[in-house]
C-alpha cells in the first residue's frame, strides 16, 4: 500500500495472481499479444488446409479421406476460433509451472517511489531508476497500473498495493503528469 506518510511510495510483493493478470492483459490488449494470437490462428488455418490438400492430392480409402477432411475442418475452423483461449491457457500454464522458481518462492518486496525527477524501484538488492521522459507507455486496468519502460520491461503495480481504485487512479495520474512535465511522449496518448 502507498504509505500514509508519503503517498508517492508504493510497497507490495508480486503474487501469482499478478503474473496471471499481466499475462492476460499482455495477450488481450497489446500489439505483441494480438500478433501471437493471430499467428496461432494462421497456423491452425494453414494446418487444416494442408491436411485437406494432402488427402485431395494423395488418394486414400474414401471413409479415411472423409475422416481426414472432418479433422481438417475442425483444425482449420475451430483452431482460429479458439486460438485466443488456447494462448491464454498456455500462458497460464507457463506461469503456474514457474511458480516454484527461487525468485518466485522468495519474492522480494517491491518499493516504487514516484519521485520528482524519476520513477525508482527497489526489490531486494535490485535498485533501478527511470527518467519519466524515457517511459514509453502507462496503462491503467482494473487489476493494476502497467508502466512500460520498453517492449520487454514492464512494471506491474497491482491494485492491492493501494487502499482502493481511487488511490490507484491518483498514482496513475501522477505518473502521467510527471511524464508530461519531463517532456515524455507516453502522456500524450489517451489511456
C-alpha positions in Angstrom: 0.0 0.0 0.0 1.1 3.6 -0.5 2.4 4.7 2.8 0.4 7.1 5.0 3.5 9.4 5.4 4.2 9.5 1.6 1.6 8.5 -0.9 4.3 8.5 -3.6 5.9 5.4 -2.0 4.2 2.2 -3.0 5.1 -1.2 -1.4 3.9 -4.7 -2.5 5.0 -8.2 -3.2 4.0 -9.7 -6.6 1.9 -12.8 -6.5 0.9 -15.5 -9.0 -2.3 -13.6 -9.5 -0.4 -10.5 -10.5 1.6 -12.5 -13.1 -1.6 -14.1 -14.4 -3.3 -10.8 -14.7 -0.4 -9.3 -16.5 -0.1 -12.3 -18.9 -3.8 -12.0 -19.7 -3.5 -8.2 -20.2 -0.5 -8.6 -22.5 -2.2 -11.2 -24.7 -5.5 -9.4 -24.9 -4.6 -5.8 -25.1 -1.1 -5.3 -26.6 0.1 -5.4 -30.1 2.6 -8.2 -29.4 -0.1 -10.3 -27.7 -2.5 -9.8 -30.6 0.2 -10.8 -33.1 0.8 -14.0 -31.1 -2.9 -14.9 -31.2 -3.1 -14.1 -34.9 0.0 -16.2 -35.6 -1.7 -19.1 -33.8 -4.9 -18.6 -35.9 -3.0 -18.6 -39.1 -1.1 -21.8 -38.1 -4.3 -23.6 -37.4 -5.9 -22.4 -40.7 -2.8 -23.5 -42.7 -2.7 -26.8 -41.0 -6.3 -27.5 -41.8 -5.9 -26.5 -45.4 -2.7 -28.6 -45.7 -4.4 -31.8 -44.3 -7.3 -31.3 -46.7 -4.9 -30.7 -49.6 -2.8 -33.8 -48.8 -5.9 -36.1 -48.9 -7.2 -34.4 -52.0 -3.8 -34.9 -53.8 -2.9 -38.4 -52.4 -6.0 -40.6 -52.6 -6.8 -42.9 -49.7 -9.7 -45.0 -48.7 -12.9 -43.0 -49.1 -14.0 -43.2 -45.4 -10.5 -42.4 -44.2 -10.4 -39.4 -46.6 -13.7 -38.2 -45.2 -12.4 -38.5 -41.7 -9.3 -36.5 -42.6 -11.5 -33.8 -44.2 -13.5 -33.6 -40.9 -10.3 -33.3 -38.9 -9.0 -30.7 -41.3 -12.3 -28.7 -40.9 -12.1 -28.9 -37.1 -8.5 -27.7 -37.1 -8.9 -25.1 -39.9 -12.2 -23.6 -38.5 -12.1 -24.5 -34.7 -8.4 -23.6 -34.2 -8.8 -19.9 -35.3 -12.0 -19.5 -33.3 -10.4 -20.9 -30.1 -6.8 -19.5 -30.6 -7.2 -16.8 -28.0 -8.4 -19.1 -25.3 -5.6 -21.6 -26.2 -2.9 -18.9 -26.0 -4.3 -17.7 -22.6 -4.3 -21.3 -21.3 -0.7 -21.8 -22.4 0.3 -18.5 -20.8 -1.4 -19.5 -17.5 0.2 -23.0 -17.6 3.7 -21.5 -18.1 3.2 -19.0 -15.2 1.9 -21.8 -12.9 4.9 -24.0 -13.8 7.3 -21.2 -13.0 5.7 -20.7 -9.6 8.3 -22.9 -7.8 11.4 -20.9 -9.1 13.5 -19.4 -6.4 12.7 -15.9 -7.4 9.0 -16.5 -7.1 9.2 -18.6 -3.9 11.2 -16.0 -2.1 9.7 -12.9 -3.7 11.2 -9.6 -2.6 9.1 -6.6 -1.5 8.9 -4.1 -4.3 9.1 -0.4 -3.3 8.3 2.0 -6.1 8.9 5.7 -5.5 7.2 8.3 -7.7 10.0 10.9 -7.3 10.2 14.4 -8.8 12.7 13.5 -11.5 12.5 9.8 -11.8 10.5 6.7 -11.0 12.6 4.4 -8.9 12.1 0.7 -8.0 13.7 -1.3 -5.3 13.3 -5.1 -4.9 15.9 -6.6 -2.5 19.3 -5.8 -3.9 17.9 -4.5 -7.2 17.7 -0.7 -7.5 16.7 1.0 -10.7 15.7 4.5 -11.7 13.8 5.5 -14.8 13.6 9.0 -16.1 10.0 9.9 -16.8 10.8 11.0 -20.4 12.0 7.5 -21.2 8.8 5.8 -20.1 7.1 4.5 -23.2 3.5 3.9 -22.0 1.4 3.8 -18.9 -1.8 1.7 -18.8 -4.5 1.5 -16.1 -6.6 -1.6 -15.8 -9.0 -2.8 -13.1 -6.2 -5.0 -11.8 -3.1 -2.8 -12.0 -1.1 0.0 -13.4 1.4 -1.2 -16.1 4.4 1.1 -16.7 6.3 0.3 -19.9 10.0 1.1 -19.9 10.4 -0.9 -23.1 8.6 -3.6 -25.0 10.2 -6.2 -22.7 10.5 -4.3 -19.4 7.1 -3.6 -17.9 6.5 -2.7 -14.3 3.2 -4.0 -12.8 1.8 -2.1 -9.8 -1.2 -4.2 -8.5 -4.4 -2.7 -7.2 -3.9 -4.3 -3.8 -0.8 -2.1 -3.3 -3.3 0.8 -2.9 -6.1 1.5 -0.5 -8.5 1.2 -3.4 -9.2 2.2 -7.0 -9.3 5.9 -6.3 -5.8 5.8 -4.8 -4.6 3.7 -7.8 -6.1 6.2 -10.3 -4.4 9.1 -8.4 -1.0 7.3 -8.7 -1.6 6.7 -12.4 -2.4 10.4 -13.0 0.6 11.5 -11.0 2.9 9.2 -13.1 1.4 10.6 -16.3 1.8 14.2 -15.1 5.5 13.5 -14.3 6.0 12.1 -17.8 4.3 15.2 -19.3 6.4 17.5 -17.2 9.6 15.7 -18.3 8.6 16.0 -21.9 7.9 12.3 -22.4 5.5 11.1 -25.1 3.7 8.4 -23.1 1.4 11.0 -21.5 0.3 12.2 -25.0 -1.8 9.1 -25.7 -5.4 8.8 -24.4 -5.2 5.9 -21.9 
